[in-house]
């Protein structure tokens, strides 16, 4: 389900393509992330995946460059088609907006089985398997 937190009053773009932007650490990319990207793709949107540039630590075992490479491998065909773009961005403290920002702000409300996916549990399993 898609929940609009703010709705654009008009579309203004200086480019042919527009993107639904997703910001996160993606540590690691998992089925929950793929689900929300797919919702946007299924709605006909292009997807921009922004990787927060965070220092590797216990919760972030991969560098931003490793995350980018992983995502690019997963979405290689859609990147070639121009449907998905991936970039590393500076770490963010917050996402802020005012009235009439000119784009939609959307919350993807996912089914319980998707919302229960835990990157922490995935990382713990990866450690047990010697993958981290």
PyMOL commands that set and color helices and strands:
alter all, ss='L'
color gray80, all
select helices_A, chain A and resi 31-42+64-74+76-80+112-115+119-128
alter helices_A, ss='H'
color red, helices_A
select strands_A, chain A and resi 2-6+19-24+46-53+84-90+105-108
alter strands_A, ss='S'
color yellow, strands_A
deselect
rebuild
show_as cartoon
